[in-house]
Amino acid sequence: MATVTAIDYRRTDQRINTLANPYWITSGLVVCADADDLYALLFSFPTAGKMTMVLDVVCQIITAFTSGTTVDIGLCTLATDAVTTGGVGTTVDDDEYIPNTALTVATPGYYRAATSDWLSLRASFASQAASFCLLGAASTVPCIMALTVRTGVISAGTFRVHMLVTDIPGVV
């Protein structure tokens, strides 16, 4: 067996994650009794020109909901990122990420959508589709929200949303 002198072109600097991507973000605890029939603002993307790709969305039901409650995880826009409690969100799609049919709100656990508009875009890697690649903006700010609804009053139920995202390098 022959031996040959080697010249090394391996890039050991590529073996580490220099951009810390992708990463998980987690919403605050949503108390549904407070958020009944309102947009619960979960994540906003106010940096103009920054492109964030949504890779995974998980809803964690922490405490069971009042019977008859539905929760959808969707997309809205805010006039600016200064919009907070009492402000207004403009609907893009109430169930863009996780439709209420994917959540068993009476049973605590982790839930993903089996079908949704976002999931279809993700599967096809649709180039810069609005909900798959969120383009940050200082006005008309993209915002991930939850809509909790019940005909009567919601007296119980809490959840969080976790999203796996990555920032697309060079886009700011």
C-alpha positions as CSV (number, residue, x, y, z in Angstrom):
1,M,0.0,0.0,0.0
2,A,1.5,3.3,-1.0
3,T,1.5,6.5,1.1
4,V,1.2,9.9,-0.4
5,T,2.0,13.2,1.1
6,A,-1.2,15.2,1.7
7,I,-2.1,18.8,1.4
8,D,-5.0,19.9,3.6
9,Y,-7.8,22.0,2.2
10,R,-10.3,21.1,4.9
11,R,-12.2,24.1,6.4
12,T,-12.2,23.5,10.1
13,D,-13.8,26.9,10.6
14,Q,-17.0,25.5,8.9
15,R,-17.4,22.9,11.7
16,I,-18.9,25.4,14.1
17,N,-22.1,27.3,13.9
18,T,-20.9,30.9,13.6
19,L,-24.3,32.4,13.1
20,A,-26.1,30.6,15.9
21,N,-28.8,29.5,13.4
22,P,-31.4,28.1,13.5
23,Y,-32.7,28.9,16.9
24,W,-35.9,28.5,18.9
25,I,-38.0,31.4,20.1
26,T,-40.7,31.0,22.7
27,S,-43.7,33.3,23.3
28,G,-44.9,34.5,26.7
29,L,-47.5,32.4,28.5
30,V,-50.9,33.1,26.9
31,V,-53.7,33.1,29.5
32,C,-56.8,32.5,27.5
33,A,-59.2,34.0,30.0
34,D,-57.5,37.3,29.3
35,A,-57.1,36.8,25.5
36,D,-60.7,35.6,24.6
37,D,-61.6,36.9,21.1
38,L,-58.4,39.0,20.9
39,Y,-55.2,38.6,19.0
40,A,-52.5,37.3,21.4
41,L,-49.4,38.9,19.9
42,L,-46.7,36.2,20.1
43,F,-43.7,37.3,18.0
44,S,-43.1,40.4,15.8
45,F,-40.5,41.1,13.2
46,P,-39.8,44.8,13.2
47,T,-36.3,45.0,11.7
48,A,-36.7,46.4,8.2
49,G,-35.3,44.2,5.6
50,K,-34.3,41.3,7.9
51,M,-35.5,38.0,6.5
52,T,-36.5,35.3,9.0
53,M,-37.4,31.8,7.7
54,V,-39.9,29.8,9.9
55,L,-38.8,26.2,10.0
56,D,-41.1,24.7,12.7
57,V,-44.0,25.8,14.8
58,V,-45.1,24.0,18.0
59,C,-48.0,24.9,20.3
60,Q,-47.6,23.8,23.9
61,I,-50.9,23.5,25.7
62,I,-49.9,23.9,29.4
63,T,-53.3,23.8,31.2
64,A,-56.5,22.4,29.7
65,F,-59.0,24.9,28.1
66,T,-62.6,25.5,28.9
67,S,-64.7,23.1,26.7
68,G,-65.6,24.6,23.3
69,T,-62.6,26.8,23.1
70,T,-60.6,27.0,19.8
71,V,-57.1,28.3,19.3
72,D,-55.6,29.2,15.9
73,I,-52.0,30.3,15.3
74,G,-51.8,32.7,12.5
75,L,-50.3,35.8,10.9
76,C,-51.3,39.4,11.2
77,T,-49.6,42.8,10.8
78,L,-49.2,45.7,13.2
79,A,-49.0,49.3,12.1
80,T,-45.7,49.6,14.0
81,D,-44.0,47.5,16.6
82,A,-45.2,50.0,19.2
83,V,-48.6,48.4,19.1
84,T,-49.2,46.6,22.4
85,T,-52.3,45.5,24.5
86,G,-55.3,47.4,23.3
87,G,-53.8,48.0,19.9
88,V,-55.1,46.7,16.6
89,G,-53.7,43.9,14.4
90,T,-54.7,43.4,10.7
91,T,-55.5,39.9,9.7
92,V,-53.4,38.1,7.1
93,D,-54.5,34.6,7.9
94,D,-55.9,33.5,11.3
95,D,-54.7,29.9,11.0
96,E,-51.7,30.3,8.8
97,Y,-49.4,28.2,11.0
98,I,-51.6,25.9,13.2
99,P,-55.3,25.6,12.6
100,N,-57.5,24.9,15.6
101,T,-58.2,21.4,14.3
102,A,-54.6,20.4,15.0
103,L,-54.9,21.3,18.7
104,T,-56.5,19.2,21.4
105,V,-56.9,22.0,23.8
106,A,-58.4,19.8,26.5
107,T,-55.2,17.8,26.7
108,P,-51.9,19.4,27.7
109,G,-49.1,18.5,25.3
110,Y,-47.1,19.7,22.3
111,Y,-48.9,20.1,19.0
112,R,-47.9,20.7,15.4
113,A,-50.1,21.2,12.3
114,A,-50.5,18.3,10.0
115,T,-51.8,20.7,7.3
116,S,-51.7,24.5,7.1
117,D,-50.9,27.1,4.5
118,W,-47.5,27.7,6.0
119,L,-46.7,23.9,6.1
120,S,-47.5,23.7,2.3
121,L,-45.2,26.6,1.6
122,R,-42.5,25.1,3.8
123,A,-42.8,21.7,2.0
124,S,-42.4,23.4,-1.4
125,F,-39.7,25.8,-0.1
126,A,-41.7,28.6,-1.8
127,S,-39.3,31.4,-2.4
128,Q,-39.9,34.3,0.0
129,A,-43.5,33.4,0.6
130,A,-44.9,35.7,3.2
131,S,-45.4,33.2,6.1
132,F,-42.4,31.0,5.3
133,C,-39.9,33.8,4.9
134,L,-41.0,36.8,7.0
135,L,-39.5,40.1,5.8
136,G,-39.2,42.4,8.8
137,A,-40.6,45.9,8.5
138,A,-40.8,49.1,10.6
139,S,-44.4,49.6,9.5
140,T,-46.9,47.0,8.6
141,V,-44.9,44.7,10.9
142,P,-45.4,41.0,10.4
143,C,-46.6,39.4,13.7
144,I,-47.3,35.8,14.7
145,M,-50.5,35.8,16.7
146,A,-52.9,33.4,18.3
147,L,-56.7,33.8,18.2
148,T,-58.6,32.1,21.1
149,V,-62.4,31.9,20.7
150,R,-65.3,30.5,22.6
151,T,-69.0,31.3,22.4
152,G,-69.1,31.8,26.1
153,V,-66.4,32.9,28.5
154,I,-63.0,31.1,28.5
155,S,-62.3,30.4,32.2
156,A,-59.3,28.1,31.8
157,G,-56.4,27.4,29.5
158,T,-52.8,28.5,29.0
159,F,-50.3,27.8,26.2
160,R,-47.0,28.9,24.7
161,V,-45.8,28.8,21.1
162,H,-42.3,27.8,20.1
163,M,-40.9,28.5,16.7
164,L,-37.7,27.3,15.1
165,V,-36.4,30.1,12.9
166,T,-33.3,31.1,11.1
167,D,-32.1,34.4,9.8
168,I,-31.1,34.5,6.2
169,P,-27.5,35.8,6.1
170,G,-26.9,39.0,4.1
171,V,-30.5,40.1,4.2
172,V,-30.9,43.1,6.4
